[in-house]
C-alpha cells in the first residue's frame, strides 16, 4: 500500500489501518489507491452532513 500511495505520502497514515496482525482488514479494490493519488481526488475524513447536486457538505 505504501508503494501505491507514494505520490501522496500524507495519505499513508490516514489509509493504512493500525489493526493488529490476523485482524480482518478491508481490501481496496483494483484502482482504488491509484484513484486517491490523482489530482482531482481528495480524501474526506470528516463526517458528511448532506449531499448536494454538485457534491457534499461536511
C-alpha distance matrix in Angstrom:
0.0 3.8 5.4 5.1 6.2 8.6 11.4 11.4 10.7 12.8 10.4 8.0 10.9 11.8 8.8 7.3 10.5 13.0 14.6 16.3 15.8 17.2 16.7 15.8 12.6 12.3 10.3 9.4 11.9 12.0 11.7 10.7 7.7 10.0 12.9 11.8 11.9 15.4 18.5 20.1 17.5 17.4 15.7 18.7 18.5 22.2 24.3 25.6 29.4 30.3 29.6 31.9 32.8 30.7 27.6 27.5 28.9 27.2
3.8 0.0 3.8 5.5 5.1 6.0 9.5 9.5 7.9 10.6 9.2 6.4 9.6 11.4 9.5 8.1 11.7 13.4 15.8 17.4 17.2 19.3 18.9 18.6 15.4 15.4 13.9 12.9 15.4 15.2 14.3 13.3 9.7 11.3 14.2 12.5 11.7 15.4 18.0 20.2 17.8 17.5 16.0 19.1 18.8 22.6 25.1 26.6 30.4 31.5 30.9 33.0 34.1 31.6 28.6 28.5 29.5 27.7
5.4 3.8 0.0 3.8 5.5 5.2 8.5 10.0 9.4 12.8 11.6 9.6 13.1 14.7 12.6 11.6 15.2 17.1 19.2 20.6 20.0 21.7 21.7 21.0 17.9 17.6 15.3 13.9 15.6 14.5 13.4 13.4 10.0 10.4 13.8 13.0 11.4 14.7 17.5 20.0 18.2 18.6 17.8 21.3 21.5 25.3 27.7 28.9 32.7 33.5 32.5 34.3 35.0 32.4 29.7 30.0 31.4 29.9
5.1 5.5 3.8 0.0 3.8 5.6 7.6 8.9 9.6 12.5 10.6 9.6 13.3 13.8 11.3 11.3 14.9 17.5 19.5 21.4 20.9 22.2 21.7 20.4 17.1 15.9 13.5 11.3 12.6 11.4 9.8 9.8 6.4 6.6 10.1 9.7 8.4 11.6 14.8 16.9 15.1 15.9 15.3 18.8 19.6 23.3 25.5 26.3 30.1 30.6 29.4 31.1 31.6 29.1 26.5 27.0 28.7 27.5
6.2 5.1 5.5 3.8 0.0 3.8 5.5 5.5 6.1 8.7 7.0 6.5 10.4 10.9 9.1 9.8 13.6 16.2 18.7 21.0 21.2 22.8 21.9 20.9 17.3 16.2 14.5 12.2 14.1 13.5 11.4 10.4 6.6 7.3 9.8 8.0 6.6 10.3 12.9 15.1 13.0 13.2 12.5 16.0 16.6 20.4 22.9 23.9 27.6 28.4 27.4 29.2 29.9 27.3 24.5 24.7 26.1 24.6
8.6 6.0 5.2 5.6 3.8 0.0 3.8 5.4 5.3 9.0 8.9 8.2 11.9 13.2 12.2 12.5 16.3 18.3 21.0 23.0 23.1 25.2 24.6 23.9 20.5 19.7 18.0 15.9 17.6 16.6 14.4 13.9 10.1 9.9 12.6 10.9 8.4 11.7 13.7 16.6 15.1 15.3 15.2 18.8 19.3 22.9 25.8 26.8 30.5 31.4 30.4 31.9 32.6 29.7 27.1 27.4 28.6 27.1
11.4 9.5 8.5 7.6 5.5 3.8 0.0 3.8 6.2 9.0 9.3 10.1 13.6 14.2 13.5 14.8 18.6 20.8 23.7 26.0 26.4 28.2 27.3 26.3 22.7 21.5 19.7 17.0 18.3 17.1 14.2 13.8 10.4 9.1 11.1 9.5 6.2 8.7 10.2 13.5 12.6 13.2 13.9 17.6 18.8 22.3 25.2 25.8 29.3 29.9 28.7 29.8 30.3 27.2 24.9 25.5 26.8 25.7
11.4 9.5 10.0 8.9 5.5 5.4 3.8 0.0 3.8 5.5 5.8 7.6 10.6 10.9 10.9 12.7 16.3 18.5 21.6 24.2 25.1 27.1 25.7 24.9 21.2 20.0 18.9 16.3 18.1 17.6 14.8 13.4 10.0 9.9 11.0 8.2 5.9 8.9 9.9 12.6 11.0 10.6 10.8 14.4 15.3 18.7 21.7 22.6 26.1 27.0 26.2 27.5 28.3 25.3 22.7 22.9 23.8 22.4
10.7 7.9 9.4 9.6 6.1 5.3 6.2 3.8 0.0 3.8 5.3 5.4 8.2 9.7 10.2 11.1 14.6 16.2 19.6 21.9 22.9 25.2 24.1 23.9 20.4 19.8 19.0 17.1 19.5 19.4 17.1 15.4 11.8 12.5 14.0 11.1 9.4 12.7 13.7 16.3 14.3 13.2 12.6 15.8 15.7 19.1 22.4 23.8 27.3 28.7 28.3 29.9 31.1 28.2 25.3 25.0 25.5 23.6
12.8 10.6 12.8 12.5 8.7 9.0 9.0 5.5 3.8 0.0 3.8 5.6 6.8 7.5 9.3 11.1 14.0 15.5 19.0 21.8 23.3 25.7 24.1 23.9 20.4 19.8 19.6 17.7 20.3 20.8 18.4 16.1 12.9 14.1 14.7 11.2 10.4 13.4 13.7 15.8 13.5 11.5 10.4 13.1 12.6 15.8 19.3 20.9 24.3 26.0 25.9 27.5 29.1 26.2 23.2 22.5 22.6 20.4
10.4 9.2 11.6 10.6 7.0 8.9 9.3 5.8 5.3 3.8 0.0 3.8 5.6 5.1 5.9 8.2 11.3 13.6 16.7 19.7 21.1 23.1 21.3 20.7 17.1 16.1 16.0 14.0 16.7 17.5 15.4 12.7 9.7 11.6 12.1 8.5 8.8 12.1 13.3 14.7 11.8 9.9 8.1 11.0 10.7 14.3 17.3 18.8 22.4 23.9 23.7 25.6 27.2 24.6 21.4 20.7 21.2 19.1
8.0 6.4 9.6 9.6 6.5 8.2 10.1 7.6 5.4 5.6 3.8 0.0 3.8 5.5 5.4 5.8 9.2 11.0 14.2 16.8 18.0 20.2 18.9 18.7 15.2 15.0 14.8 13.5 16.6 17.4 16.0 13.6 10.3 12.6 14.0 10.9 11.0 14.6 16.3 18.0 15.1 13.5 11.4 14.1 13.1 16.8 19.6 21.5 25.2 26.8 26.7 28.9 30.4 28.0 24.7 24.0 24.4 22.2
10.9 9.6 13.1 13.3 10.4 11.9 13.6 10.6 8.2 6.8 5.6 3.8 0.0 3.8 5.7 5.8 7.8 8.8 12.4 15.2 17.1 19.6 17.9 18.2 15.1 15.3 16.0 15.3 18.8 20.2 19.0 16.2 13.3 16.0 16.9 13.5 14.1 17.6 18.9 20.2 17.1 14.8 12.1 13.8 11.9 15.1 18.1 20.5 24.0 26.1 26.5 29.0 31.0 28.7 25.3 23.9 23.9 21.1
11.8 11.4 14.7 13.8 10.9 13.2 14.2 10.9 9.7 7.5 5.1 5.5 3.8 0.0 3.8 6.2 7.7 9.8 12.9 16.2 18.3 20.2 17.9 17.5 14.2 13.7 14.8 13.7 17.0 18.8 17.5 14.2 12.0 14.9 15.0 11.6 13.1 16.2 17.4 18.1 14.7 12.1 8.9 10.2 8.3 11.7 14.5 16.8 20.3 22.3 22.8 25.3 27.4 25.3 21.8 20.3 20.3 17.7
8.8 9.5 12.6 11.3 9.1 12.2 13.5 10.9 10.2 9.3 5.9 5.4 5.7 3.8 0.0 3.8 6.2 9.4 11.8 15.1 16.5 18.0 15.8 15.0 11.4 10.5 11.1 10.0 13.4 15.2 14.3 11.1 9.0 12.4 12.9 10.0 11.8 15.1 17.1 17.7 14.2 12.4 9.3 11.2 10.1 13.7 15.8 17.7 21.4 22.9 22.9 25.6 27.3 25.4 21.9 20.8 21.5 19.3
7.3 8.1 11.6 11.3 9.8 12.5 14.8 12.7 11.1 11.1 8.2 5.8 5.8 6.2 3.8 0.0 3.8 6.7 9.1 11.9 13.1 14.9 13.2 12.9 9.6 10.0 10.4 10.4 14.1 15.9 15.7 12.9 10.7 14.0 15.3 12.9 14.2 17.8 20.1 21.0 17.6 16.1 13.1 14.9 13.4 16.9 18.9 21.0 24.7 26.3 26.4 29.2 30.9 29.1 25.6 24.5 25.1 22.8
10.5 11.7 15.2 14.9 13.6 16.3 18.6 16.3 14.6 14.0 11.3 9.2 7.8 7.7 6.2 3.8 0.0 3.8 5.6 8.9 10.8 12.4 10.2 10.4 7.6 8.9 10.7 11.7 15.5 17.9 18.2 15.3 13.7 17.3 18.3 15.9 17.7 21.1 23.3 23.9 20.3 18.5 15.1 16.0 13.9 16.8 18.4 20.9 24.3 26.2 26.8 29.9 31.9 30.4 26.8 25.2 25.6 23.0
13.0 13.4 17.1 17.5 16.2 18.3 20.8 18.5 16.2 15.5 13.6 11.0 8.8 9.8 9.4 6.7 3.8 0.0 3.8 6.6 9.2 11.7 9.9 11.4 9.7 12.0 13.9 15.3 19.1 21.5 21.9 19.0 17.2 20.7 21.8 19.2 20.8 24.3 26.3 27.1 23.5 21.4 18.0 18.8 16.1 18.7 20.4 23.3 26.5 28.8 29.7 32.8 35.0 33.6 29.9 28.1 28.1 25.2
14.6 15.8 19.2 19.5 18.7 21.0 23.7 21.6 19.6 19.0 16.7 14.2 12.4 12.9 11.8 9.1 5.6 3.8 0.0 3.8 6.6 8.4 6.3 8.4 7.7 10.8 13.1 15.4 19.0 21.7 22.7 20.0 18.7 22.4 23.5 21.3 23.2 26.6 28.9 29.4 25.8 23.9 20.4 20.9 18.3 20.7 21.7 24.5 27.7 29.8 30.7 34.0 36.2 35.1 31.4 29.6 29.8 26.9
16.3 17.4 20.6 21.4 21.0 23.0 26.0 24.2 21.9 21.8 19.7 16.8 15.2 16.2 15.1 11.9 8.9 6.6 3.8 0.0 3.8 6.4 5.9 9.2 9.8 13.3 15.3 18.0 21.4 23.9 25.2 22.8 21.5 25.0 26.5 24.5 26.0 29.6 32.0 32.7 29.1 27.4 24.0 24.6 22.0 24.4 25.4 28.3 31.3 33.5 34.4 37.8 39.9 38.8 35.1 33.3 33.5 30.7
15.8 17.2 20.0 20.9 21.2 23.1 26.4 25.1 22.9 23.3 21.1 18.0 17.1 18.3 16.5 13.1 10.8 9.2 6.6 3.8 0.0 3.8 5.6 8.7 9.7 13.4 14.6 17.7 20.8 23.0 24.7 22.8 21.5 24.8 26.7 25.1 26.6 30.1 32.8 33.7 30.2 28.9 25.7 26.7 24.4 27.1 28.1 30.7 33.9 35.7 36.3 39.6 41.5 40.4 36.8 35.3 35.9 33.2
17.2 19.3 21.7 22.2 22.8 25.2 28.2 27.1 25.2 25.7 23.1 20.2 19.6 20.2 18.0 14.9 12.4 11.7 8.4 6.4 3.8 0.0 3.8 6.5 8.8 12.4 13.7 17.2 19.9 22.4 24.5 22.8 22.1 25.5 27.2 26.0 27.7 31.1 34.0 34.5 31.1 30.0 26.7 27.6 25.5 28.1 28.6 30.9 34.1 35.7 36.2 39.6 41.3 40.5 37.0 35.6 36.3 33.9
16.7 18.9 21.7 21.7 21.9 24.6 27.3 25.7 24.1 24.1 21.3 18.9 17.9 17.9 15.8 13.2 10.2 9.9 6.3 5.9 5.6 3.8 0.0 3.8 6.2 9.8 12.0 15.4 18.3 21.2 23.2 21.0 20.6 24.2 25.4 24.1 26.2 29.4 32.2 32.4 28.8 27.5 24.1 24.5 22.4 24.7 25.1 27.4 30.4 32.1 32.7 36.2 38.1 37.4 33.8 32.3 32.9 30.5
15.8 18.6 21.0 20.4 20.9 23.9 26.3 24.9 23.9 23.9 20.7 18.7 18.2 17.5 15.0 12.9 10.4 11.4 8.4 9.2 8.7 6.5 3.8 0.0 3.8 6.8 9.1 12.6 15.2 18.3 20.5 18.4 18.5 22.1 23.1 22.1 24.5 27.5 30.4 30.3 26.8 25.8 22.5 23.0 21.4 23.7 23.8 25.7 28.8 30.0 30.4 33.8 35.4 34.9 31.5 30.1 31.1 29.1
12.6 15.4 17.9 17.1 17.3 20.5 22.7 21.2 20.4 20.4 17.1 15.2 15.1 14.2 11.4 9.6 7.6 9.7 7.7 9.8 9.7 8.8 6.2 3.8 0.0 3.8 6.2 9.4 12.4 15.5 17.3 14.9 14.9 18.5 19.5 18.4 20.8 23.7 26.6 26.6 23.1 22.1 18.9 19.7 18.3 21.0 21.3 23.1 26.4 27.6 27.8 31.1 32.7 31.9 28.4 27.2 28.3 26.3
12.3 15.4 17.6 15.9 16.2 19.7 21.5 20.0 19.8 19.8 16.1 15.0 15.3 13.7 10.5 10.0 8.9 12.0 10.8 13.3 13.4 12.4 9.8 6.8 3.8 0.0 3.8 6.4 9.2 12.7 14.4 11.9 12.6 16.1 16.6 15.9 18.6 21.2 24.2 23.8 20.3 19.7 16.7 17.5 16.7 19.4 19.5 20.8 24.2 25.0 24.8 28.0 29.3 28.6 25.3 24.3 25.8 24.1
10.3 13.9 15.3 13.5 14.5 18.0 19.7 18.9 19.0 19.6 16.0 14.8 16.0 14.8 11.1 10.4 10.7 13.9 13.1 15.3 14.6 13.7 12.0 9.1 6.2 3.8 0.0 3.8 6.3 9.3 11.5 9.7 10.4 13.7 14.7 14.6 17.0 19.5 22.8 22.7 19.5 19.5 17.0 18.5 18.3 21.3 21.7 22.7 26.2 26.7 26.0 28.8 29.8 28.8 25.7 25.3 27.1 25.8
9.4 12.9 13.9 11.3 12.2 15.9 17.0 16.3 17.1 17.7 14.0 13.5 15.3 13.7 10.0 10.4 11.7 15.3 15.4 18.0 17.7 17.2 15.4 12.6 9.4 6.4 3.8 0.0 3.8 6.7 8.1 5.9 7.1 10.2 10.9 11.1 13.6 15.9 19.2 19.0 15.9 16.3 14.2 16.1 16.6 19.8 20.4 20.9 24.6 24.8 23.7 26.3 27.0 25.7 22.8 22.7 24.8 23.8
11.9 15.4 15.6 12.6 14.1 17.6 18.3 18.1 19.5 20.3 16.7 16.6 18.8 17.0 13.4 14.1 15.5 19.1 19.0 21.4 20.8 19.9 18.3 15.2 12.4 9.2 6.3 3.8 0.0 3.8 6.3 5.6 8.2 10.1 10.6 12.0 14.4 16.0 19.4 18.9 16.3 17.5 16.1 18.0 19.1 22.2 22.5 22.4 25.9 25.5 24.0 26.3 26.5 25.4 22.8 23.3 25.9 25.3
12.0 15.2 14.5 11.4 13.5 16.6 17.1 17.6 19.4 20.8 17.5 17.4 20.2 18.8 15.2 15.9 17.9 21.5 21.7 23.9 23.0 22.4 21.2 18.3 15.5 12.7 9.3 6.7 3.8 0.0 3.8 5.7 7.9 8.5 9.5 11.8 13.4 14.6 18.3 18.2 16.2 18.0 17.3 19.8 21.2 24.5 25.1 24.8 28.3 27.7 25.8 27.7 27.5 26.1 23.9 24.9 27.6 27.3
11.7 14.3 13.4 9.8 11.4 14.4 14.2 14.8 17.1 18.4 15.4 16.0 19.0 17.5 14.3 15.7 18.2 21.9 22.7 25.2 24.7 24.5 23.2 20.5 17.3 14.4 11.5 8.1 6.3 3.8 0.0 3.8 5.7 5.1 5.9 8.7 10.0 10.9 14.6 14.6 12.9 15.0 14.9 17.7 19.6 22.9 23.9 23.4 27.0 26.4 24.3 25.8 25.5 23.7 21.6 22.9 25.6 25.4
10.7 13.3 13.4 9.8 10.4 13.9 13.8 13.4 15.4 16.1 12.7 13.6 16.2 14.2 11.1 12.9 15.3 19.0 20.0 22.8 22.8 22.8 21.0 18.4 14.9 11.9 9.7 5.9 5.6 5.7 3.8 0.0 3.8 5.5 5.2 6.6 9.1 10.5 13.9 13.6 11.0 12.5 11.7 14.3 16.0 19.2 20.2 20.0 23.6 23.3 21.6 23.4 23.6 21.9 19.3 20.1 22.5 22.1
7.7 9.7 10.0 6.4 6.6 10.1 10.4 10.0 11.8 12.9 9.7 10.3 13.3 12.0 9.0 10.7 13.7 17.2 18.7 21.5 21.5 22.1 20.6 18.5 14.9 12.6 10.4 7.1 8.2 7.9 5.7 3.8 0.0 3.8 5.4 5.2 6.7 9.3 12.7 13.4 10.8 11.8 10.9 14.1 15.4 19.0 20.6 20.9 24.6 24.8 23.4 25.2 25.7 23.5 20.8 21.3 23.4 22.5
10.0 11.3 10.4 6.6 7.3 9.9 9.1 9.9 12.5 14.1 11.6 12.6 16.0 14.9 12.4 14.0 17.3 20.7 22.4 25.0 24.8 25.5 24.2 22.1 18.5 16.1 13.7 10.2 10.1 8.5 5.1 5.5 3.8 0.0 3.8 5.4 5.2 6.9 10.7 11.7 10.1 12.1 12.4 15.9 17.8 21.3 23.0 22.9 26.5 26.3 24.5 25.8 25.8 23.4 21.1 22.2 24.5 24.1
12.9 14.2 13.8 10.1 9.8 12.6 11.1 11.0 14.0 14.7 12.1 14.0 16.9 15.0 12.9 15.3 18.3 21.8 23.5 26.5 26.7 27.2 25.4 23.1 19.5 16.6 14.7 10.9 10.6 9.5 5.9 5.2 5.4 3.8 0.0 3.8 5.3 5.5 8.9 8.8 7.0 9.5 10.3 13.5 16.0 19.2 20.6 20.0 23.5 23.0 21.0 22.1 22.0 19.6 17.4 18.7 21.2 21.2
11.8 12.5 13.0 9.7 8.0 10.9 9.5 8.2 11.1 11.2 8.5 10.9 13.5 11.6 10.0 12.9 15.9 19.2 21.3 24.5 25.1 26.0 24.1 22.1 18.4 15.9 14.6 11.1 12.0 11.8 8.7 6.6 5.2 5.4 3.8 0.0 3.8 5.6 8.3 8.6 5.8 6.9 7.1 10.7 12.8 16.2 18.1 18.0 21.6 21.7 20.1 21.6 22.0 19.5 16.8 17.5 19.5 18.8
11.9 11.7 11.4 8.4 6.6 8.4 6.2 5.9 9.4 10.4 8.8 11.0 14.1 13.1 11.8 14.2 17.7 20.8 23.2 26.0 26.6 27.7 26.2 24.5 20.8 18.6 17.0 13.6 14.4 13.4 10.0 9.1 6.7 5.2 5.3 3.8 0.0 3.8 6.6 8.6 7.1 8.6 9.6 13.4 15.4 18.8 21.1 21.1 24.6 24.8 23.2 24.3 24.6 21.6 19.3 20.3 22.0 21.4
15.4 15.4 14.7 11.6 10.3 11.7 8.7 8.9 12.7 13.4 12.1 14.6 17.6 16.2 15.1 17.8 21.1 24.3 26.6 29.6 30.1 31.1 29.4 27.5 23.7 21.2 19.5 15.9 16.0 14.6 10.9 10.5 9.3 6.9 5.5 5.6 3.8 0.0 3.8 5.6 5.7 8.5 10.8 14.3 17.0 20.0 22.0 21.4 24.7 24.3 22.3 22.8 22.6 19.5 17.7 19.3 21.4 21.4
18.5 18.0 17.5 14.8 12.9 13.7 10.2 9.9 13.7 13.7 13.3 16.3 18.9 17.4 17.1 20.1 23.3 26.3 28.9 32.0 32.8 34.0 32.2 30.4 26.6 24.2 22.8 19.2 19.4 18.3 14.6 13.9 12.7 10.7 8.9 8.3 6.6 3.8 0.0 3.8 5.6 8.0 11.2 14.3 17.2 19.7 22.0 21.2 24.1 23.8 21.8 21.9 21.7 18.2 16.8 18.4 20.2 20.4
20.1 20.2 20.0 16.9 15.1 16.6 13.5 12.6 16.3 15.8 14.7 18.0 20.2 18.1 17.7 21.0 23.9 27.1 29.4 32.7 33.7 34.5 32.4 30.3 26.6 23.8 22.7 19.0 18.9 18.2 14.6 13.6 13.4 11.7 8.8 8.6 8.6 5.6 3.8 0.0 3.8 6.9 10.4 12.8 16.3 18.4 20.1 18.7 21.5 20.7 18.5 18.3 17.9 14.5 13.2 15.3 17.4 18.2
17.5 17.8 18.2 15.1 13.0 15.1 12.6 11.0 14.3 13.5 11.8 15.1 17.1 14.7 14.2 17.6 20.3 23.5 25.8 29.1 30.2 31.1 28.8 26.8 23.1 20.3 19.5 15.9 16.3 16.2 12.9 11.0 10.8 10.1 7.0 5.8 7.1 5.7 5.6 3.8 0.0 3.8 6.8 9.5 12.8 15.2 17.0 16.0 19.1 18.7 16.8 17.5 17.7 14.6 12.4 13.7 15.7 15.9
17.4 17.5 18.6 15.9 13.2 15.3 13.2 10.6 13.2 11.5 9.9 13.5 14.8 12.1 12.4 16.1 18.5 21.4 23.9 27.4 28.9 30.0 27.5 25.8 22.1 19.7 19.5 16.3 17.5 18.0 15.0 12.5 11.8 12.1 9.5 6.9 8.6 8.5 8.0 6.9 3.8 0.0 3.8 6.3 9.4 11.8 14.0 13.5 16.7 17.0 15.8 16.9 17.9 15.0 12.1 12.4 13.7 13.1
15.7 16.0 17.8 15.3 12.5 15.2 13.9 10.8 12.6 10.4 8.1 11.4 12.1 8.9 9.3 13.1 15.1 18.0 20.4 24.0 25.7 26.7 24.1 22.5 18.9 16.7 17.0 14.2 16.1 17.3 14.9 11.7 10.9 12.4 10.3 7.1 9.6 10.8 11.2 10.4 6.8 3.8 0.0 3.8 6.2 9.3 11.6 11.9 15.4 16.3 15.7 17.5 19.1 16.7 13.3 12.7 13.6 12.2
18.7 19.1 21.3 18.8 16.0 18.8 17.6 14.4 15.8 13.1 11.0 14.1 13.8 10.2 11.2 14.9 16.0 18.8 20.9 24.6 26.7 27.6 24.5 23.0 19.7 17.5 18.5 16.1 18.0 19.8 17.7 14.3 14.1 15.9 13.5 10.7 13.4 14.3 14.3 12.8 9.5 6.3 3.8 0.0 3.8 5.8 7.9 8.2 11.8 13.0 13.0 15.2 17.4 15.4 11.7 10.1 10.5 8.7
18.5 18.8 21.5 19.6 16.6 19.3 18.8 15.3 15.7 12.6 10.7 13.1 11.9 8.3 10.1 13.4 13.9 16.1 18.3 22.0 24.4 25.5 22.4 21.4 18.3 16.7 18.3 16.6 19.1 21.2 19.6 16.0 15.4 17.8 16.0 12.8 15.4 17.0 17.2 16.3 12.8 9.4 6.2 3.8 0.0 3.8 6.7 8.7 12.2 14.3 15.2 17.8 20.4 18.7 15.0 12.7 12.3 9.4
22.2 22.6 25.3 23.3 20.4 22.9 22.3 18.7 19.1 15.8 14.3 16.8 15.1 11.7 13.7 16.9 16.8 18.7 20.7 24.4 27.1 28.1 24.7 23.7 21.0 19.4 21.3 19.8 22.2 24.5 22.9 19.2 19.0 21.3 19.2 16.2 18.8 20.0 19.7 18.4 15.2 11.8 9.3 5.8 3.8 0.0 3.8 6.4 9.2 12.0 13.6 16.3 19.4 18.1 14.4 11.4 10.0 6.6
24.3 25.1 27.7 25.5 22.9 25.8 25.2 21.7 22.4 19.3 17.3 19.6 18.1 14.5 15.8 18.9 18.4 20.4 21.7 25.4 28.1 28.6 25.1 23.8 21.3 19.5 21.7 20.4 22.5 25.1 23.9 20.2 20.6 23.0 20.6 18.1 21.1 22.0 22.0 20.1 17.0 14.0 11.6 7.9 6.7 3.8 0.0 3.8 6.3 9.2 11.4 14.6 17.9 17.3 13.7 10.3 9.0 6.0
25.6 26.6 28.9 26.3 23.9 26.8 25.8 22.6 23.8 20.9 18.8 21.5 20.5 16.8 17.7 21.0 20.9 23.3 24.5 28.3 30.7 30.9 27.4 25.7 23.1 20.8 22.7 20.9 22.4 24.8 23.4 20.0 20.9 22.9 20.0 18.0 21.1 21.4 21.2 18.7 16.0 13.5 11.9 8.2 8.7 6.4 3.8 0.0 3.8 5.7 7.6 10.8 14.1 13.8 10.3 6.8 6.0 4.5
29.4 30.4 32.7 30.1 27.6 30.5 29.3 26.1 27.3 24.3 22.4 25.2 24.0 20.3 21.4 24.7 24.3 26.5 27.7 31.3 33.9 34.1 30.4 28.8 26.4 24.2 26.2 24.6 25.9 28.3 27.0 23.6 24.6 26.5 23.5 21.6 24.6 24.7 24.1 21.5 19.1 16.7 15.4 11.8 12.2 9.2 6.3 3.8 0.0 3.8 7.2 10.0 13.7 14.1 11.2 7.5 5.6 5.0
30.3 31.5 33.5 30.6 28.4 31.4 29.9 27.0 28.7 26.0 23.9 26.8 26.1 22.3 22.9 26.3 26.2 28.8 29.8 33.5 35.7 35.7 32.1 30.0 27.6 25.0 26.7 24.8 25.5 27.7 26.4 23.3 24.8 26.3 23.0 21.7 24.8 24.3 23.8 20.7 18.7 17.0 16.3 13.0 14.3 12.0 9.2 5.7 3.8 0.0 3.8 6.6 10.3 11.3 8.9 5.7 5.4 7.1
29.6 30.9 32.5 29.4 27.4 30.4 28.7 26.2 28.3 25.9 23.7 26.7 26.5 22.8 22.9 26.4 26.8 29.7 30.7 34.4 36.3 36.2 32.7 30.4 27.8 24.8 26.0 23.7 24.0 25.8 24.3 21.6 23.4 24.5 21.0 20.1 23.2 22.3 21.8 18.5 16.8 15.8 15.7 13.0 15.2 13.6 11.4 7.6 7.2 3.8 0.0 3.8 6.9 8.1 5.9 4.1 6.3 9.0
31.9 33.0 34.3 31.1 29.2 31.9 29.8 27.5 29.9 27.5 25.6 28.9 29.0 25.3 25.6 29.2 29.9 32.8 34.0 37.8 39.6 39.6 36.2 33.8 31.1 28.0 28.8 26.3 26.3 27.7 25.8 23.4 25.2 25.8 22.1 21.6 24.3 22.8 21.9 18.3 17.5 16.9 17.5 15.2 17.8 16.3 14.6 10.8 10.0 6.6 3.8 0.0 3.8 5.4 5.1 5.2 7.3 10.9
32.8 34.1 35.0 31.6 29.9 32.6 30.3 28.3 31.1 29.1 27.2 30.4 31.0 27.4 27.3 30.9 31.9 35.0 36.2 39.9 41.5 41.3 38.1 35.4 32.7 29.3 29.8 27.0 26.5 27.5 25.5 23.6 25.7 25.8 22.0 22.0 24.6 22.6 21.7 17.9 17.7 17.9 19.1 17.4 20.4 19.4 17.9 14.1 13.7 10.3 6.9 3.8 0.0 3.8 5.9 8.0 10.7 14.3
30.7 31.6 32.4 29.1 27.3 29.7 27.2 25.3 28.2 26.2 24.6 28.0 28.7 25.3 25.4 29.1 30.4 33.6 35.1 38.8 40.4 40.5 37.4 34.9 31.9 28.6 28.8 25.7 25.4 26.1 23.7 21.9 23.5 23.4 19.6 19.5 21.6 19.5 18.2 14.5 14.6 15.0 16.7 15.4 18.7 18.1 17.3 13.8 14.1 11.3 8.1 5.4 3.8 0.0 3.8 7.0 9.9 13.3
27.6 28.6 29.7 26.5 24.5 27.1 24.9 22.7 25.3 23.2 21.4 24.7 25.3 21.8 21.9 25.6 26.8 29.9 31.4 35.1 36.8 37.0 33.8 31.5 28.4 25.3 25.7 22.8 22.8 23.9 21.6 19.3 20.8 21.1 17.4 16.8 19.3 17.7 16.8 13.2 12.4 12.1 13.3 11.7 15.0 14.4 13.7 10.3 11.2 8.9 5.9 5.1 5.9 3.8 0.0 3.8 7.2 10.2
27.5 28.5 30.0 27.0 24.7 27.4 25.5 22.9 25.0 22.5 20.7 24.0 23.9 20.3 20.8 24.5 25.2 28.1 29.6 33.3 35.3 35.6 32.3 30.1 27.2 24.3 25.3 22.7 23.3 24.9 22.9 20.1 21.3 22.2 18.7 17.5 20.3 19.3 18.4 15.3 13.7 12.4 12.7 10.1 12.7 11.4 10.3 6.8 7.5 5.7 4.1 5.2 8.0 7.0 3.8 0.0 3.8 6.7
28.9 29.5 31.4 28.7 26.1 28.6 26.8 23.8 25.5 22.6 21.2 24.4 23.9 20.3 21.5 25.1 25.6 28.1 29.8 33.5 35.9 36.3 32.9 31.1 28.3 25.8 27.1 24.8 25.9 27.6 25.6 22.5 23.4 24.5 21.2 19.5 22.0 21.4 20.2 17.4 15.7 13.7 13.6 10.5 12.3 10.0 9.0 6.0 5.6 5.4 6.3 7.3 10.7 9.9 7.2 3.8 0.0 3.8
27.2 27.7 29.9 27.5 24.6 27.1 25.7 22.4 23.6 20.4 19.1 22.2 21.1 17.7 19.3 22.8 23.0 25.2 26.9 30.7 33.2 33.9 30.5 29.1 26.3 24.1 25.8 23.8 25.3 27.3 25.4 22.1 22.5 24.1 21.2 18.8 21.4 21.4 20.4 18.2 15.9 13.1 12.2 8.7 9.4 6.6 6.0 4.5 5.0 7.1 9.0 10.9 14.3 13.3 10.2 6.7 3.8 0.0
